[in-house]
Each structure stands twice: as C-alpha cells, then as structure tokens.
Amino acid sequence: GNTNLKHKPSLTVHGDGTATVQVGHENVALDGSITYHPMSASDDKDIVHWINSIWVADQTGSIIAMREFLPTDPSPATFTFDVPAGTTKLTAFEYCNKHGLFAGDEITLSAGDADASVTEPTCDVDECPQETVDFAREVDCLAFIAEAKRRQIEFNAYSPTVYSVPYTLGTDNEKHSPY
C-alpha cells in the first residue's frame, strides 16, 4: 500500500471561501492516531528535517496560495488560505528538505467554496512584502516552485524520468524514495 502519507499535503475545503492544507493528516495508524511529518530543527544535517514550503495550484496550474516554513515551526505544517473567485479545482504540493517534492490529490470545488470577494492569490511567503505588485508576488511563488523541482532532481541524483516530479501516491517512489 501507499506508505508516504506522512508527506501527503491534504486539502480541507471549509465552504466559507477558505481552505486548509495540512501535511500528513491522512497518515492514520490502526489505533486512529496520526503521525505527522516532523518539524525538527538542528545544526546537524542528518537530523534537521522539515516541510520547507507548501503551495496550492488551481485548475489552470496557477499558484493561488503559498507558505514557507522553518524547522522551528510547529508540526503539523499547516496553513489556511482564501480560495479566489473562479477557482474550480485545487491541488496542494509540499517540499520536504530531505525527501523532496510531493503532490496531494486534486480536489474539485462545489459552488460556494470560493470567496467571491477574493480575486487575488494569497502570498504568505516570509520574504513577500505586504504590499506588492501582482507580478512580483506571482514570480516569487513560481521561483520557489522552480527551486523545489531543481532540488528534487539535483539533490536526489535521479532523472525526473526515473522518479516523477512531484512524488505522488501509488508510484515507485513510496516511503521516501529515492532514499
């Protein structure tokens, strides 16, 4: 079965124009307990382990929300965002500093799940100023995603044709592969 649920970014749509991404929420043991992905700070490269960033794409692949995390942030890696008007589908992605890029399931929204008053993407990246032009905000988020994909290929030393980028459930990259 699928053994990388600890890395899966799961979406919950609240029906009030917001949604939440939580990494590892579906990693449920037989006793009902959930083991979330760690957020472990350390100056030892073999110990430091955390979710570096989470982002959400809409039906066109446009990034509508993103957040970076630090290893000192609490586990589970979670954030809530506004769903822009016109959004019909959402897919969450996360980047783990040790194991790479993972994608969650595509979620189809129902009428009323998007917030009609929200027309701009949400940017919670620490480096993004509160007031910024739309172009800079979009480019910043795309740059983070490009960097995550670059790391996936370079640091894991595998061709993207060998292991899909991002990792998804049910592929040959289960349980932290390529490690």
C-alpha positions as CSV (number, residue, x, y, z in Angstrom):
1,G,0.0,0.0,0.0
2,N,0.9,3.7,0.0
3,T,3.4,4.3,2.7
4,N,4.3,8.0,2.1
5,L,1.1,9.5,3.6
6,K,3.3,11.4,6.1
7,H,4.4,13.6,3.2
8,K,1.0,14.0,1.5
9,P,-0.4,17.5,1.6
10,S,-4.1,17.1,2.3
11,L,-6.7,19.8,1.5
12,T,-9.8,20.6,3.5
13,V,-12.3,23.0,1.9
14,H,-14.4,24.7,4.5
15,G,-17.2,26.0,2.3
16,D,-16.8,29.6,3.5
17,G,-14.3,30.7,0.9
18,T,-11.3,29.2,2.7
19,A,-9.3,26.0,2.6
20,T,-6.6,24.4,4.7
21,V,-3.5,22.4,3.8
22,Q,-2.1,20.0,6.4
23,V,0.9,17.7,5.7
24,G,0.5,14.2,7.0
25,H,-3.2,14.4,8.0
26,E,-4.0,11.1,6.3
27,N,-1.2,9.2,8.0
28,V,-3.5,7.4,10.4
29,A,-2.5,4.3,12.3
30,L,-4.8,1.4,13.1
31,D,-5.4,2.8,16.6
32,G,-6.6,6.1,15.0
33,S,-3.6,8.1,15.9
34,I,-1.9,10.4,13.3
35,T,1.9,10.6,12.9
36,Y,2.5,14.0,11.3
37,H,5.7,14.9,9.4
38,P,8.3,16.2,11.8
39,M,9.5,19.8,12.0
40,S,12.9,19.1,13.5
41,A,15.4,21.9,13.9
42,S,19.1,21.0,14.3
43,D,22.5,22.2,13.1
44,D,23.2,18.5,12.2
45,K,22.4,17.8,8.6
46,D,21.4,14.3,9.4
47,I,18.8,15.4,12.0
48,V,17.3,18.6,10.5
49,H,14.0,17.6,8.8
50,W,11.1,19.8,8.0
51,I,8.5,20.8,5.4
52,N,10.1,23.7,3.7
53,S,7.1,25.0,1.8
54,I,3.5,24.3,0.8
55,W,1.7,25.8,-2.2
56,V,-1.7,25.3,-3.9
57,A,-2.4,25.4,-7.6
58,D,-5.8,26.0,-9.2
59,Q,-7.3,24.2,-12.3
60,T,-5.0,26.2,-14.6
61,G,-1.8,25.4,-12.6
62,S,-1.7,28.9,-11.3
63,I,-0.4,29.3,-7.8
64,I,-3.1,30.7,-5.6
65,A,-1.6,30.3,-2.1
66,M,1.9,29.6,-0.7
67,R,3.7,29.5,2.6
68,E,7.2,28.8,3.7
69,F,8.1,27.1,7.0
70,L,11.1,27.0,9.3
71,P,12.3,23.8,11.0
72,T,11.3,25.5,14.3
73,D,7.6,25.9,13.2
74,P,5.2,23.5,15.0
75,S,4.2,20.2,13.5
76,P,2.0,19.6,11.5
77,A,2.9,22.0,8.7
78,T,-0.5,23.7,8.2
79,F,-1.9,26.9,6.7
80,T,-5.3,28.3,5.8
81,F,-5.9,30.5,2.7
82,D,-8.6,32.3,0.9
83,V,-9.9,30.5,-2.3
84,P,-10.2,33.1,-5.1
85,A,-13.4,33.5,-7.1
86,G,-13.5,31.4,-10.2
87,T,-11.4,28.5,-8.7
88,T,-12.9,25.1,-9.6
89,K,-10.1,22.8,-8.6
90,L,-7.2,22.8,-6.1
91,T,-4.0,20.7,-5.8
92,A,-1.6,21.1,-2.9
93,F,2.1,20.5,-3.1
94,E,4.8,20.3,-0.4
95,Y,8.6,20.2,-0.3
96,C,10.4,18.3,2.4
97,N,14.1,19.2,2.9
98,K,15.1,15.6,2.9
99,H,12.7,13.7,0.7
100,G,11.7,16.2,-2.0
101,L,8.5,17.3,-3.6
102,F,5.1,15.7,-3.1
103,A,1.7,16.4,-4.5
104,G,-1.7,15.8,-2.9
105,D,-5.0,14.9,-4.6
106,E,-6.8,17.2,-6.9
107,I,-9.9,18.5,-5.2
108,T,-13.0,19.7,-7.2
109,L,-14.8,22.6,-5.5
110,S,-18.5,22.9,-5.2
111,A,-20.5,26.1,-5.7
112,G,-19.8,28.5,-2.8
113,D,-16.4,27.0,-1.9
114,A,-14.6,30.0,-3.4
115,D,-14.8,33.5,-1.8
116,A,-16.3,35.9,-4.4
117,S,-14.7,38.8,-2.7
118,V,-11.2,37.4,-3.1
119,T,-9.7,38.0,-6.6
120,E,-6.0,37.9,-5.7
121,P,-3.8,34.9,-4.7
122,T,-2.7,34.6,-1.1
123,C,1.1,35.0,-0.5
124,D,2.3,34.2,3.0
125,V,5.9,33.8,2.0
126,D,8.1,35.4,4.7
127,E,10.0,37.4,2.1
128,C,7.0,38.9,0.4
129,P,6.1,42.4,1.5
130,Q,2.5,43.0,2.5
131,E,2.0,45.5,-0.4
132,T,3.5,44.2,-3.6
133,V,2.5,44.3,-7.3
134,D,0.8,41.2,-8.6
135,F,3.6,40.3,-10.9
136,A,6.3,40.2,-8.2
137,R,4.1,38.1,-6.0
138,E,3.4,35.5,-8.8
139,V,7.1,35.4,-9.8
140,D,8.2,34.9,-6.2
141,C,6.0,31.9,-5.8
142,L,7.0,30.4,-9.2
143,A,10.7,30.9,-8.3
144,F,10.2,28.8,-5.1
145,I,8.5,26.1,-7.1
146,A,11.2,26.0,-9.7
147,E,13.8,25.8,-6.9
148,A,11.9,22.8,-5.3
149,K,11.9,21.0,-8.6
150,R,15.6,21.8,-9.2
151,R,16.5,20.4,-5.8
152,Q,14.4,17.3,-6.4
153,I,16.4,16.5,-9.5
154,E,19.9,17.6,-8.3
155,F,20.0,16.6,-4.6
156,N,18.2,13.2,-5.1
157,A,20.5,12.5,-8.1
158,Y,17.7,11.0,-10.1
159,S,16.5,11.9,-13.5
160,P,12.9,13.2,-13.5
161,T,12.1,10.4,-16.0
162,V,13.1,7.8,-13.4
163,Y,11.0,9.3,-10.5
164,S,8.2,11.6,-11.2
165,V,8.3,15.1,-10.0
166,P,6.5,15.6,-7.8
167,Y,6.1,12.4,-6.0
168,T,2.5,11.1,-5.8
169,L,0.9,8.2,-4.1
170,G,0.9,4.8,-5.8
171,T,4.1,5.3,-7.8
172,D,7.5,3.6,-7.4
173,N,8.7,6.4,-5.1
174,E,6.8,5.3,-1.9
175,K,8.3,5.6,1.5
176,H,10.9,8.3,1.0
177,S,12.3,7.1,-2.3
178,P,14.7,7.7,-3.8
179,Y,16.3,7.3,-0.3
